[in-house]
Amino acid sequence: MQNDNLKSYLNLHLIVFIWGFTAILGALITISADALVWYRMLFAAIFLGFFLVFNKKKSFKIPLRSFLKLIFVGLLIALHWIFFFKAIHVSNVSITLSIFSLGAFFASILEPLFFGRKVLWYEVFLGLIIIAGLALILKVEINYLDGMLYALAAIILGVLFTLMNGKLIADHDPSVISFYEFLAGAFFISLYFLFQGKFTLDFFVLSINNWMLILILASVCTAYAFTASVKVMQKLTPYTVMLTTNLEPVYGIILAYFILGGKEKMSFEFYIGALIIVITVIVNGIIKQYQKKKFAKENPTLIH
């Protein structure tokens, strides 16, 4: 069991690194945020659809009640990504990803409501420390306020769909969950585009560079990473998943600094704030590992 948890935790870090690279792709792809999310979710759904068709152990069948829940979560994911890429376009990768550190604080408040457990004091405390790091960033980078607000909306939606998936994963396969959520997200955006008259010939005419980046985004950074992130929730709590994803700003900021340069080079105080986030993630891991060892020692008959 401990080896499975360790494997899931390491896999989660790989996923978070990929998510950090996702922000770089979002900055490099030169189309609007909503169009980018439409292409991302549509192609990701297609990739997962082929996977489910050729994997005889998987089935598209799902109860109607769960299907309706997945449709709603798909809408949340679509809005989350639209706000995410919009934040990158109006500010930059570093600012957008730094705001995602608030996810742990929101998760520490909302997870007990979703799963009926008591609020743990250290989760709230660590969330407050993260906010302190964020406050330091806000103090010196207030000119990026619009981007911060879009990112804030994105992370609130991100916490909500993460918590909902934390309950759905108990009864359904991760790839099936992701397939229907992506398909639903693409469907809702399609309705919006039809209403706005955005489906024109120019909409589908993209540069070769944009097509290549979108396919990488949809396959590696979405179909694989998102499904894998849902799967690790079978072993890890939503709070641990959300707090670990606070490394996404760190990975993304480092990648942005070396790949994009220019406006991604931030102030010294900004990087101090990012360091506070990293230390908080490490402390959370230490506390949870200590608690697991203590529980195993006090309840040896429950360990199989």
MIVOLUM-559754 format. One record per residue: z, y, x of N, C-alpha, C in turn; residue number from 1. Coordinates in Angstrom, 2 decimals. Layout:
! MIVOLUM-559754
REC      nZ      nY      nX     caZ     caY     caX      cZ      cY      cX num
REC       Z       Y       X       Z       Y       X       Z       Y       X NUM
...
END
This chain:
! MIVOLUM-559754
REC      nZ      nY      nX     caZ     caY     caX      cZ      cY      cX num
REC    0.00   -1.21    0.83    0.00    0.00    0.00    0.00    1.25    0.86   1
REC    0.83    1.27    1.91    0.89    2.44    2.78   -0.43    2.64    3.51   2
REC   -1.08    1.53    3.93   -2.38    1.62    4.60   -3.44    2.19    3.64   3
REC   -3.36    1.77    2.37   -4.30    2.29    1.38   -4.11    3.78    1.18   4
REC   -2.84    4.21    1.14   -2.55    5.64    0.97   -3.02    6.44    2.17   5
REC   -2.82    5.88    3.38   -3.27    6.57    4.59   -4.78    6.68    4.62   6
REC   -5.47    5.59    4.24   -6.93    5.60    4.20   -7.42    6.64    3.20   7
REC   -6.78    6.71    2.04   -7.16    7.69    1.02   -6.93    9.11    1.53   8
REC   -5.83    9.32    2.24   -5.50   10.66    2.74   -6.51   11.11    3.80   9
REC   -6.89   10.18    4.70   -7.88   10.51    5.72   -9.25   10.77    5.09  10
REC   -9.58    9.95    4.08  -10.84   10.15    3.37  -10.85   11.50    2.66  11
REC   -9.69   11.88    2.15   -9.59   13.18    1.48   -9.87   14.32    2.45  12
REC   -9.39   14.20    3.68   -9.65   15.24    4.68  -11.14   15.34    5.01  13
REC  -11.83   14.19    5.06  -13.28   14.21    5.28  -13.97   14.93    4.12  14
REC  -13.52   14.64    2.91  -14.10   15.28    1.73  -13.89   16.79    1.78  15
REC  -12.68   17.19    2.16  -12.36   18.62    2.22  -13.21   19.32    3.28  16
REC  -13.47   18.63    4.39  -14.34   19.19    5.43  -15.75   19.40    4.87  17
REC  -16.23   18.41    4.11  -17.56   18.53    3.48  -17.58   19.70    2.51  18
REC  -16.49   19.87    1.76  -16.40   21.00    0.84  -16.44   22.32    1.59  19
REC  -15.82   22.35    2.76  -15.87   23.56    3.57  -17.30   23.89    3.96  20
REC  -18.10   22.85    4.25  -19.51   23.04    4.58  -20.32   23.45    3.35  21
REC  -19.83   23.05    2.15  -20.49   23.42    0.91  -20.60   24.93    0.77  22
REC  -19.54   25.63    1.17  -19.54   27.09    1.08  -20.62   27.68    1.99  23
REC  -20.83   27.07    3.14  -21.87   27.54    4.06  -23.24   27.40    3.40  24
REC  -23.46   26.25    2.76  -24.74   26.03    2.07  -24.93   27.05    0.96  25
REC  -23.83   27.36    0.25  -23.91   28.34   -0.82  -24.32   29.71   -0.32  26
REC  -23.90   30.04    0.90  -24.26   31.33    1.50  -25.71   31.33    2.00  27
REC  -26.21   30.15    2.39  -27.56   30.06    2.95  -28.64   29.93    1.88  28
REC  -28.30   29.36    0.72  -29.27   29.19   -0.36  -29.46   30.52   -1.07  29
REC  -30.71   30.96   -1.15  -31.00   32.33   -1.61  -31.45   32.37   -3.07  30
REC  -30.67   31.76   -3.97  -30.93   31.87   -5.40  -29.61   32.25   -6.08  31
REC  -29.67   32.63   -7.36  -28.47   33.07   -8.06  -27.46   31.94   -8.19  32
REC  -26.19   32.30   -8.40  -25.12   31.33   -8.46  -25.30   30.33   -9.60  33
REC  -25.70   30.81  -10.80  -25.85   29.89  -11.92  -27.03   28.94  -11.74  34
REC  -28.13   29.44  -11.15  -29.28   28.56  -10.87  -28.91   27.52   -9.82  35
REC  -28.15   27.94   -8.83  -27.72   27.02   -7.78  -26.87   25.89   -8.35  36
REC  -25.95   26.23   -9.24  -25.08   25.22   -9.85  -25.89   24.30  -10.76  37
REC  -26.89   24.83  -11.46  -27.74   23.99  -12.31  -28.47   22.94  -11.47  38
REC  -29.10   23.36  -10.40  -29.79   22.42   -9.51  -28.80   21.42   -8.92  39
REC  -27.65   21.92   -8.51  -26.64   21.06   -7.88  -26.19   19.96   -8.84  40
REC  -25.83   20.31  -10.05  -25.29   19.34  -11.00  -26.38   18.40  -11.50  41
REC  -27.59   18.92  -11.71  -28.68   18.07  -12.20  -29.03   17.00  -11.17  42
REC  -29.25   17.40   -9.93  -29.62   16.42   -8.90  -28.47   15.47   -8.59  43
REC  -27.25   15.97   -8.61  -26.10   15.10   -8.37  -26.01   14.04   -9.47  44
REC  -26.26   14.43  -10.72  -26.25   13.47  -11.82  -27.35   12.43  -11.65  45
REC  -28.52   12.87  -11.20  -29.63   11.94  -10.97  -29.29   10.94   -9.87  46
REC  -28.72   11.43   -8.77  -28.32   10.54   -7.67  -27.30    9.51   -8.15  47
REC  -26.31    9.96   -8.90  -25.28    9.04   -9.40  -25.86    8.09  -10.45  48
REC  -26.82    8.58  -11.23  -27.46    7.72  -12.22  -28.18    6.55  -11.57  49
REC  -28.92    6.82  -10.49  -29.59    5.74   -9.75  -28.56    4.77   -9.16  50
REC  -27.45    5.32   -8.67  -26.40    4.48   -8.10  -25.84    3.53   -9.16  51
REC  -25.60    4.04  -10.36  -25.04    3.21  -11.42  -26.05    2.18  -11.91  52
REC  -27.33    2.53  -11.94  -28.36    1.60  -12.39  -28.49    0.42  -11.43  53
REC  -28.49    0.71  -10.13  -28.70   -0.35   -9.13  -27.41   -1.06   -8.74  54
REC  -26.28   -0.59   -9.20  -25.00   -1.26   -8.95  -24.62   -2.00  -10.23  55
REC  -24.84   -3.32  -10.22  -24.64   -4.11  -11.43  -23.18   -4.19  -11.85  56
REC  -22.27   -3.84  -10.95  -20.84   -3.89  -11.30  -20.41   -2.64  -12.08  57
REC  -21.29   -1.64  -12.12  -20.97   -0.40  -12.81  -21.64   -0.39  -14.19  58
REC  -21.04    0.34  -15.10  -21.59    0.44  -16.46  -21.48    1.87  -16.96  59
REC  -22.51    2.30  -17.71  -22.51    3.63  -18.29  -21.61    3.72  -19.52  60
REC  -21.18    2.56  -20.04  -20.42    2.54  -21.28  -19.06    3.22  -21.11  61
REC  -18.73    4.03  -22.11  -17.46    4.74  -22.08  -17.08    5.09  -23.53  62
REC  -15.80    5.00  -23.88  -15.38    5.31  -25.26  -15.73    6.75  -25.64  63
REC  -16.01    6.96  -26.93  -16.42    8.28  -27.42  -15.37    9.35  -27.09  64
REC  -14.10    9.03  -27.26  -13.05   10.01  -27.00  -13.06   10.45  -25.55  65
REC  -13.22    9.50  -24.64  -13.28    9.83  -23.22  -14.55   10.61  -22.90  66
REC  -15.65   10.23  -23.57  -16.92   10.93  -23.36  -16.79   12.42  -23.71  67
REC  -16.12   12.71  -24.80  -15.93   14.11  -25.21  -15.07   14.86  -24.20  68
REC  -14.07   14.18  -23.65  -13.24   14.81  -22.63  -14.06   15.11  -21.37  69
REC  -14.93   14.17  -21.01  -15.77   14.36  -19.81  -16.74   15.52  -20.01  70
REC  -17.24   15.69  -21.21  -18.14   16.81  -21.50  -17.41   18.13  -21.28  71
REC  -16.17   18.21  -21.76  -15.38   19.43  -21.59  -15.08   19.69  -20.12  72
REC  -14.71   18.64  -19.40  -14.44   18.80  -17.97  -15.70   19.23  -17.24  73
REC  -16.84   18.69  -17.64  -18.12   19.08  -17.04  -18.38   20.57  -17.19  74
REC  -18.03   21.12  -18.35  -18.18   22.55  -18.57  -17.26   23.34  -17.62  75
REC  -16.02   22.86  -17.46  -15.08   23.53  -16.55  -15.60   23.51  -15.11  76
REC  -16.18   22.38  -14.71  -16.70   22.25  -13.35  -17.87   23.20  -13.13  77
REC  -18.76   23.28  -14.14  -19.91   24.18  -14.03  -19.45   25.62  -13.85  78
REC  -18.50   26.05  -14.68  -17.99   27.42  -14.58  -17.27   27.64  -13.25  79
REC  -16.53   26.63  -12.82  -15.83   26.70  -11.53  -16.80   26.96  -10.38  80
REC  -17.90   26.21  -10.34  -18.87   26.37   -9.26  -19.66   27.67   -9.37  81
REC  -19.95   28.09  -10.59  -20.66   29.37  -10.76  -19.82   30.52  -10.22  82
REC  -18.54   30.55  -10.57  -17.66   31.59  -10.06  -17.49   31.48   -8.54  83
REC  -17.46   30.24   -8.05  -17.29   29.99   -6.61  -18.45   30.59   -5.82  84
REC  -19.67   30.26   -6.21  -20.84   30.75   -5.48  -21.06   32.25   -5.71  85
REC  -20.69   32.73   -6.89  -20.77   34.17   -7.16  -19.82   34.92   -6.22  86
REC  -18.64   34.37   -6.01  -17.67   34.99   -5.11  -18.22   35.08   -3.69  87
REC  -18.90   34.01   -3.25  -19.49   34.00   -1.91  -20.58   35.06   -1.80  88
REC  -21.38   35.21   -2.85  -22.50   36.15   -2.80  -22.04   37.60   -2.80  89
REC  -20.93   37.92   -3.50  -20.48   39.32   -3.56  -19.48   39.66   -2.46  90
REC  -18.94   38.64   -1.78  -18.04   38.91   -0.65  -18.54   38.12    0.56  91
REC  -17.84   37.05    0.91  -18.32   36.14    1.95  -17.58   34.82    1.86  92
REC  -17.92   33.89    2.73  -17.32   32.55    2.70  -15.83   32.62    2.99  93
REC  -15.44   33.38    4.00  -14.05   33.44    4.43  -13.13   33.94    3.33  94
REC  -13.51   35.02    2.67  -12.70   35.58    1.60  -12.58   34.60    0.44  95
REC  -13.72   34.05    0.02  -13.73   33.12   -1.12  -12.83   31.92   -0.87  96
REC  -12.96   31.31    0.29  -12.18   30.11    0.58  -10.69   30.42    0.76  97
REC  -10.38   31.61    1.25   -8.96   31.95    1.43   -8.24   32.03    0.09  98
REC   -8.94   32.49   -0.96   -8.33   32.59   -2.28   -8.01   31.20   -2.85  99
REC   -8.75   30.19   -2.40   -8.53   28.84   -2.89   -7.16   28.30   -2.52 100
REC   -6.45   28.98   -1.63   -5.11   28.55   -1.26   -4.14   28.66   -2.44 101
REC   -4.49   29.47   -3.43   -3.64   29.60   -4.61   -3.63   28.33   -5.46 102
REC   -4.56   27.43   -5.20   -4.65   26.21   -5.98   -3.37   25.41   -5.97 103
REC   -2.70   25.33   -4.84   -1.46   24.56   -4.73   -0.36   25.13   -5.62 104
REC   -0.29   26.45   -5.67    0.74   27.09   -6.49    0.50   26.82   -7.97 105
REC   -0.75   26.97   -8.42   -1.06   26.71   -9.81   -0.84   25.23  -10.15 106
REC   -1.19   24.34   -9.22   -1.01   22.91   -9.45    0.47   22.55   -9.56 107
REC    1.32   23.20   -8.75    2.76   22.91   -8.79    3.37   23.28  -10.13 108
REC    2.74   24.22  -10.83    3.25   24.65  -12.14    2.64   23.80  -13.26 109
REC    1.33   23.53  -13.16    0.63   22.86  -14.24    0.74   21.34  -14.21 110
REC    0.82   20.73  -13.02    0.86   19.27  -12.95    2.03   18.67  -13.72 111
REC    3.25   19.22  -13.60    4.36   18.66  -14.40    4.09   18.69  -15.89 112
REC    3.36   19.70  -16.38    3.04   19.78  -17.80    2.05   18.70  -18.20 113
REC    1.09   18.40  -17.30    0.07   17.39  -17.60    0.63   15.97  -17.54 114
REC    1.53   15.72  -16.58    1.97   14.35  -16.32    3.42   14.10  -16.73 115
REC    4.08   15.10  -17.30    5.42   14.90  -17.85    6.48   14.61  -16.82 116
REC    6.35   15.13  -15.61    7.40   14.96  -14.61    8.07   16.30  -14.35 117
REC    9.22   16.24  -13.72    9.96   17.47  -13.46    9.29   18.28  -12.35 118
REC    9.53   19.58  -12.36    9.01   20.46  -11.32    9.82   20.23  -10.04 119
REC    9.13   20.00   -8.93    9.80   19.81   -7.64    9.93   21.15   -6.94 120
REC   11.15   21.46   -6.53   11.41   22.79   -5.97   10.57   23.08   -4.74 121
REC   10.33   22.06   -3.90    9.60   22.33   -2.67    8.11   22.57   -2.91 122
REC    7.57   22.00   -4.02    6.18   22.28   -4.34    5.99   23.75   -4.69 123
REC    6.90   24.27   -5.50    6.84   25.69   -5.86    7.07   26.56   -4.62 124
REC    8.03   26.14   -3.78    8.36   26.90   -2.57    7.15   26.97   -1.64 125
REC    6.50   25.84   -1.43    5.33   25.82   -0.56    4.20   26.64   -1.17 126
REC    4.09   26.59   -2.50    3.09   27.41   -3.15    3.34   28.89   -2.94 127
REC    4.61   29.30   -2.93    4.97   30.70   -2.70    4.66   31.12   -1.26 128
REC    4.87   30.20   -0.32    4.53   30.49    1.08    3.03   30.74    1.21 129
REC    2.26   29.91    0.52    0.80   30.08    0.53    0.41   31.45   -0.04 130
REC    1.09   31.85   -1.10    0.83   33.17   -1.68    1.15   34.27   -0.67 131
REC    2.20   34.06    0.13    2.55   35.05    1.16    1.42   35.18    2.18 132
REC    0.84   34.03    2.55   -0.31   34.06    3.46   -1.48   34.76    2.83 133
REC   -1.68   34.53    1.54   -2.75   35.18    0.82   -2.52   36.69    0.73 134
REC   -1.26   37.08    0.50   -0.93   38.50    0.41   -1.28   39.23    1.70 135
REC   -1.08   38.55    2.82   -1.43   39.15    4.11   -2.93   39.39    4.20 136
REC   -3.69   38.44    3.68   -5.15   38.57    3.67   -5.58   39.71    2.76 137
REC   -4.97   39.77    1.57   -5.32   40.82    0.61   -5.03   42.21    1.16 138
REC   -3.97   42.31    1.92   -3.54   43.61    2.45   -4.60   44.25    3.34 139
REC   -5.31   43.41    4.10   -6.26   43.95    5.07   -7.72   43.81    4.62 140
REC   -7.97   43.06    3.54   -9.35   42.83    3.10   -9.56   43.22    1.65 141
REC   -8.91   44.30    1.18   -8.96   44.69   -0.22  -10.35   45.13   -0.65 142
REC  -11.22   45.47    0.28  -12.58   45.90   -0.08  -13.43   44.76   -0.64 143
REC  -12.91   43.54   -0.54  -13.62   42.38   -1.10  -12.99   41.95   -2.44 144
REC  -12.42   42.90   -3.17  -11.66   42.57   -4.39  -12.51   41.82   -5.42 145
REC  -13.76   42.24   -5.64  -14.61   41.57   -6.63  -14.77   40.08   -6.30 146
REC  -15.03   39.79   -5.04  -15.16   38.41   -4.62  -13.88   37.63   -4.81 147
REC  -12.75   38.29   -4.57  -11.45   37.63   -4.75  -11.20   37.27   -6.21 148
REC  -11.60   38.16   -7.13  -11.39   37.90   -8.56  -12.26   36.73   -9.03 149
REC  -13.51   36.68   -8.58  -14.38   35.54   -8.91  -13.78   34.24   -8.35 150
REC  -13.29   34.30   -7.13  -12.69   33.12   -6.50  -11.43   32.69   -7.23 151
REC  -10.64   33.67   -7.69   -9.42   33.35   -8.44   -9.76   32.62   -9.73 152
REC  -10.78   33.09  -10.45  -11.22   32.40  -11.67  -11.68   30.98  -11.34 153
REC  -12.37   30.83  -10.22  -12.88   29.52   -9.82  -11.75   28.54   -9.53 154
REC  -10.70   29.00   -8.84   -9.63   28.08   -8.46   -8.78   27.69   -9.66 155
REC   -8.60   28.61  -10.62   -7.85   28.26  -11.84   -8.59   27.16  -12.60 156
REC   -9.91   27.31  -12.74  -10.71   26.27  -13.38  -10.68   24.97  -12.57 157
REC  -10.67   25.11  -11.24  -10.62   23.94  -10.37   -9.34   23.14  -10.55 158
REC   -8.21   23.82  -10.68   -6.93   23.14  -10.91   -6.96   22.40  -12.25 159
REC   -7.51   23.05  -13.27   -7.54   22.43  -14.61   -8.35   21.15  -14.62 160
REC   -9.58   21.18  -14.04  -10.38   19.96  -14.10   -9.86   18.89  -13.15 161
REC   -9.17   19.29  -12.06   -8.56   18.30  -11.17   -7.45   17.56  -11.89 162
REC   -6.63   18.28  -12.64   -5.54   17.66  -13.39   -6.08   16.76  -14.50 163
REC   -7.12   17.18  -15.17   -7.70   16.36  -16.23   -8.33   15.10  -15.67 164
REC   -9.00   15.22  -14.52   -9.56   14.03  -13.88   -8.47   13.09  -13.39 165
REC   -7.31   13.67  -13.05   -6.18   12.84  -12.62   -5.72   11.89  -13.71 166
REC   -5.94   12.25  -14.97   -5.59   11.38  -16.08   -6.75   10.44  -16.44 167
REC   -7.99   10.94  -16.34   -9.16   10.14  -16.69   -9.38    8.99  -15.71 168
REC   -9.01    9.20  -14.44   -9.26    8.18  -13.41   -8.46    6.91  -13.66 169
REC   -7.41    7.00  -14.47   -6.58    5.83  -14.75   -7.34    4.78  -15.56 170
REC   -8.37    5.20  -16.30   -9.07    4.28  -17.19  -10.56    4.13  -16.90 171
REC  -11.12    4.96  -16.01  -12.57    4.95  -15.83  -12.97    5.00  -14.36 172
REC  -14.16    4.49  -14.07  -14.68    4.47  -12.71  -15.04    5.89  -12.25 173
REC  -14.71    6.25  -10.99  -14.97    7.60  -10.48  -16.44    8.02  -10.58 174
REC  -17.36    7.12  -10.26  -18.78    7.46  -10.29  -19.27    7.70  -11.72 175
REC  -18.71    6.96  -12.68  -19.07    7.15  -14.09  -18.53    8.50  -14.58 176
REC  -17.29    8.81  -14.20  -16.69   10.09  -14.57  -17.55   11.24  -14.04 177
REC  -17.89   11.17  -12.76  -18.66   12.25  -12.13  -20.04   12.37  -12.75 178
REC  -20.69   11.23  -13.05  -22.03   11.25  -13.63  -22.05   12.04  -14.94 179
REC  -21.14   11.70  -15.84  -21.13   12.37  -17.14  -20.70   13.83  -17.02 180
REC  -19.81   14.13  -16.11  -19.37   15.52  -15.94  -20.50   16.39  -15.39 181
REC  -21.23   15.87  -14.40  -22.36   16.63  -13.85  -23.46   16.81  -14.89 182
REC  -23.73   15.74  -15.63  -24.78   15.82  -16.65  -24.39   16.84  -17.72 183
REC  -23.12   16.84  -18.11  -22.65   17.79  -19.12  -22.75   19.22  -18.60 184
REC  -22.36   19.43  -17.35  -22.44   20.76  -16.77  -23.86   21.28  -16.73 185
REC  -24.81   20.42  -16.31  -26.22   20.81  -16.27  -26.74   21.11  -17.67 186
REC  -26.26   20.35  -18.66  -26.67   20.55  -20.05  -26.22   21.91  -20.57 187
REC  -24.98   22.27  -20.33  -24.46   23.55  -20.81  -25.17   24.73  -20.15 188
REC  -25.43   24.61  -18.85  -26.14   25.69  -18.16  -27.57   25.78  -18.67 189
REC  -28.18   24.64  -18.98  -29.55   24.62  -19.52  -29.61   25.36  -20.86 190
REC  -28.60   25.14  -21.70  -28.55   25.85  -22.99  -28.48   27.36  -22.76 191
REC  -27.67   27.76  -21.81  -27.53   29.19  -21.49  -28.86   29.76  -20.97 192
REC  -29.53   29.01  -20.10  -30.81   29.46  -19.55  -31.88   29.57  -20.64 193
REC  -31.88   28.60  -21.57  -32.85   28.64  -22.66  -32.62   29.87  -23.55 194
REC  -31.36   30.15  -23.80  -31.01   31.31  -24.62  -31.39   32.61  -23.92 195
REC  -31.24   32.64  -22.59  -31.55   33.83  -21.81  -33.03   33.90  -21.40 196
REC  -33.79   32.83  -21.66  -35.19   32.79  -21.27  -35.40   32.74  -19.77 197
REC  -34.51   32.05  -19.06  -34.58   32.01  -17.60  -35.46   30.89  -17.06 198
REC  -35.81   29.92  -17.93  -36.66   28.82  -17.47  -38.12   29.27  -17.41 199
REC  -38.45   30.01  -16.38  -39.83   30.46  -16.16  -40.41   29.71  -14.96 200
REC  -41.68   29.91  -14.69  -42.32   29.25  -13.55  -41.65   29.67  -12.24 201
REC  -41.29   30.93  -12.14  -40.65   31.43  -10.92  -39.31   30.75  -10.65 202
REC  -38.64   30.33  -11.74  -37.33   29.67  -11.59  -37.45   28.39  -10.77 203
REC  -38.57   27.68  -10.93  -38.75   26.39  -10.26  -39.50   26.50   -8.94 204
REC  -39.91   27.70   -8.58  -40.61   27.90   -7.31  -39.59   28.33   -6.26 205
REC  -39.24   27.39   -5.39  -38.25   27.64   -4.35  -38.88   27.41   -2.98 206
REC  -38.30   28.03   -1.99  -38.76   27.81   -0.62  -38.38   26.40   -0.17 207
REC  -39.08   25.90    0.83  -38.77   24.56    1.37  -37.34   24.51    1.88 208
REC  -36.91   25.60    2.51  -35.55   25.66    3.04  -34.52   25.54    1.92 209
REC  -34.75   26.25    0.80  -33.84   26.16   -0.34  -33.81   24.75   -0.92 210
REC  -34.99   24.12   -1.05  -35.04   22.75   -1.58  -34.25   21.78   -0.70 211
REC  -34.41   21.89    0.60  -33.70   20.99    1.53  -32.19   21.18    1.44 212
REC  -31.76   22.44    1.40  -30.33   22.72    1.34  -29.73   22.29    0.00 213
REC  -30.49   22.47   -1.08  -30.01   22.05   -2.40  -29.85   20.54   -2.47 214
REC  -30.79   19.80   -1.90  -30.71   18.33   -1.91  -29.52   17.84   -1.09 215
REC  -29.24   18.49    0.03  -28.05   18.14    0.82  -26.79   18.46    0.03 216
REC  -26.79   19.62   -0.62  -25.65   20.03   -1.43  -25.39   19.06   -2.57 217
REC  -26.47   18.63   -3.25  -26.33   17.76   -4.41  -25.95   16.34   -4.04 218
REC  -26.45   15.84   -2.92  -26.20   14.45   -2.53  -24.89   14.29   -1.78 219
REC  -24.83   14.81   -0.56  -23.66   14.61    0.30  -22.45   15.40   -0.19 220
REC  -22.67   16.69   -0.48  -21.55   17.57   -0.81  -21.11   17.50   -2.26 221
REC  -21.89   16.83   -3.12  -21.52   16.76   -4.53  -21.41   15.32   -5.01 222
REC  -22.53   14.59   -5.07  -22.50   13.23   -5.59  -21.50   12.36   -4.83 223
REC  -21.55   12.43   -3.50  -20.60   11.64   -2.70  -19.21   12.24   -2.70 224
REC  -19.09   13.50   -2.28  -17.78   14.12   -2.06  -16.97   14.22   -3.34 225
REC  -17.61   14.61   -4.44  -16.87   14.78   -5.68  -16.39   13.43   -6.22 226
REC  -17.28   12.44   -6.21  -16.89   11.10   -6.68  -15.77   10.53   -5.82 227
REC  -15.88   10.70   -4.51  -14.85   10.20   -3.61  -13.52   10.92   -3.83 228
REC  -13.58   12.22   -4.16  -12.35   12.98   -4.40  -11.65   12.49   -5.67 229
REC  -12.45   12.11   -6.68  -11.87   11.55   -7.90  -11.23   10.19   -7.60 230
REC  -11.90    9.40   -6.75  -11.40    8.06   -6.42  -10.07    8.10   -5.68 231
REC   -9.90    9.05   -4.74   -8.65    9.09   -3.97   -7.47    9.44   -4.86 232
REC   -7.74    9.99   -6.05   -6.66   10.31   -6.96   -6.03    9.06   -7.56 233
REC   -6.65    7.88   -7.31   -6.03    6.62   -7.70   -4.83    6.33   -6.82 234
REC   -4.80    6.91   -5.62   -3.72    6.66   -4.66   -2.85    7.89   -4.43 235
REC   -3.42    9.09   -4.61   -2.71   10.32   -4.30   -2.53   11.15   -5.58 236
REC   -1.46   11.94   -5.62   -1.20   12.78   -6.79   -2.14   13.98   -6.79 237
REC   -2.42   14.54   -7.98   -3.26   15.75   -8.04   -2.71   16.89   -7.18 238
REC   -1.37   17.01   -7.11   -0.80   18.09   -6.30   -1.14   17.90   -4.83 239
REC   -1.00   16.66   -4.33   -1.33   16.39   -2.93   -2.80   16.65   -2.67 240
REC   -3.66   16.26   -3.62   -5.09   16.52   -3.49   -5.35   18.02   -3.42 241
REC   -4.72   18.77   -4.34   -4.94   20.21   -4.40   -4.40   20.90   -3.15 242
REC   -3.22   20.48   -2.68   -2.64   21.13   -1.51   -3.46   20.82   -0.26 243
REC   -3.95   19.59   -0.14   -4.76   19.22    1.01   -6.08   19.99    1.02 244
REC   -6.59   20.28   -0.17   -7.84   21.05   -0.23   -7.65   22.48    0.27 245
REC   -6.39   22.86    0.53   -6.17   24.17    1.13   -6.66   24.22    2.57 246
REC   -7.01   23.05    3.13   -7.65   23.04    4.44   -9.13   23.41    4.34 247
REC   -9.65   23.38    3.11  -11.05   23.78    2.91  -11.32   25.18    3.45 248
REC  -10.43   26.17    3.18  -10.67   27.49    3.77  -10.72   27.46    5.29 249
REC   -9.85   26.65    5.89   -9.79   26.59    7.35  -11.09   26.02    7.91 250
REC  -11.50   24.86    7.38  -12.75   24.25    7.84  -13.93   25.18    7.58 251
REC  -13.98   25.73    6.36  -15.09   26.59    6.00  -15.15   27.87    6.81 252
REC  -13.98   28.47    7.05  -13.93   29.72    7.82  -14.37   29.50    9.25 253
REC  -13.94   28.39    9.84  -14.35   28.08   11.22  -15.86   27.85   11.28 254
REC  -16.38   27.06   10.33  -17.82   26.80   10.29  -18.61   28.10   10.07 255
REC  -18.11   28.93    9.15  -18.80   30.19    8.85  -18.83   31.11   10.07 256
REC  -17.74   31.11   10.82  -17.65   31.98   12.00  -18.73   31.63   13.02 257
REC  -18.96   30.31   13.21  -19.92   29.89   14.23  -21.36   29.79   13.70 258
REC  -21.50   29.48   12.40  -22.85   29.30   11.84  -23.43   30.60   11.31 259
REC  -22.62   31.37   10.56  -23.11   32.58    9.93  -22.84   33.84   10.74 260
REC  -21.69   33.88   11.42  -21.34   35.04   12.24  -21.28   36.31   11.42 261
REC  -21.60   37.45   12.02  -21.71   38.73   11.31  -20.51   39.07   10.47 262
REC  -20.72   39.18    9.14  -19.65   39.60    8.24  -18.55   38.56    8.07 263
REC  -18.74   37.36    8.62  -17.71   36.34    8.53  -16.59   36.54    9.57 264
REC  -16.79   37.43   10.50  -15.76   37.71   11.50  -14.73   38.65   10.89 265
REC  -13.52   38.12   10.66  -12.50   38.84    9.94  -11.44   39.42   10.89 266
REC  -10.46   40.10   10.31   -9.39   40.73   11.09   -8.41   39.69   11.61 267
REC   -7.58   40.10   12.57   -6.57   39.22   13.15   -5.58   38.77   12.08 268
REC   -5.18   39.70   11.18   -4.22   39.38   10.13   -4.77   38.31    9.18 269
REC   -6.08   38.34    8.97   -6.71   37.33    8.12   -6.48   35.93    8.67 270
REC   -6.68   35.78    9.97   -6.52   34.46   10.58   -5.05   34.03   10.65 271
REC   -4.13   34.99   10.71   -2.71   34.66   10.63   -2.40   34.08    9.26 272
REC   -2.96   34.70    8.22   -2.77   34.20    6.86   -3.31   32.78    6.71 273
REC   -4.48   32.52    7.30   -5.07   31.18    7.25   -4.19   30.16    7.97 274
REC   -3.58   30.59    9.08   -2.69   29.70    9.84   -1.47   29.32    9.02 275
REC   -0.95   30.27    8.25    0.20   29.99    7.37   -0.16   28.88    6.38 276
REC   -1.39   28.91    5.88   -1.84   27.89    4.94   -1.86   26.50    5.60 277
REC   -2.38   26.44    6.82   -2.45   25.16    7.54   -1.06   24.58    7.76 278
REC   -0.14   25.41    8.22    1.22   24.95    8.48    1.87   24.44    7.19 279
REC    1.60   25.11    6.08    2.16   24.68    4.79    1.64   23.31    4.40 280
REC    0.35   23.07    4.62   -0.23   21.76    4.31    0.43   20.66    5.15 281
REC    0.66   20.94    6.43    1.29   19.97    7.32    2.72   19.67    6.86 282
REC    3.46   20.72    6.50    4.84   20.55    6.03    4.87   19.70    4.77 283
REC    3.92   19.94    3.87    3.86   19.14    2.64    3.66   17.66    2.96 284
REC    2.76   17.37    3.90    2.52   15.98    4.28    3.77   15.32    4.87 285
REC    4.51   16.06    5.69    5.74   15.53    6.30    6.78   15.23    5.23 286
REC    6.96   16.15    4.29    7.95   15.97    3.23    7.62   14.76    2.37 287
REC    6.35   14.62    1.99    5.96   13.51    1.13    6.08   12.17    1.85 288
REC    5.77   12.14    3.15    5.91   10.91    3.92    7.37   10.51    4.02 289
REC    8.24   11.50    4.22    9.68   11.23    4.30   10.20   10.68    2.97 290
REC    9.73   11.26    1.87   10.17   10.81    0.56    9.73    9.38    0.27 291
REC    8.50    9.04    0.68    8.01    7.68    0.47    8.84    6.66    1.25 292
REC    9.17    6.99    2.50    9.98    6.09    3.32   11.38    5.94    2.73 293
REC   11.93    7.05    2.25   13.26    7.02    1.66   13.27    6.17    0.39 294
REC   12.22    6.33   -0.44   12.14    5.55   -1.67   11.99    4.06   -1.37 295
REC   11.16    3.73   -0.37   10.95    2.33    0.00   12.24    1.70    0.50 296
REC   13.04    2.48    1.22   14.30    1.97    1.77   15.33    1.75    0.68 297
REC   15.34    2.65   -0.31   16.33    2.57   -1.38   15.92    1.59   -2.48 298
REC   14.60    1.27   -2.57   14.11    0.39   -3.62   13.20   -0.69   -3.03 299
REC   13.74   -1.55   -2.19   12.92   -2.57   -1.51   12.30   -3.56   -2.48 300
REC   12.94   -3.79   -3.62   12.40   -4.79   -4.57   11.17   -4.29   -5.31 301
REC   10.93   -2.96   -5.27    9.78   -2.39   -5.96    8.54   -2.35   -5.09 302
REC    8.69   -2.65   -3.78    7.58   -2.60   -2.86    6.94   -3.97   -2.74 303
REC    5.66   -4.08   -3.05    4.95   -5.36   -3.02    3.97   -5.40   -1.88 304
END
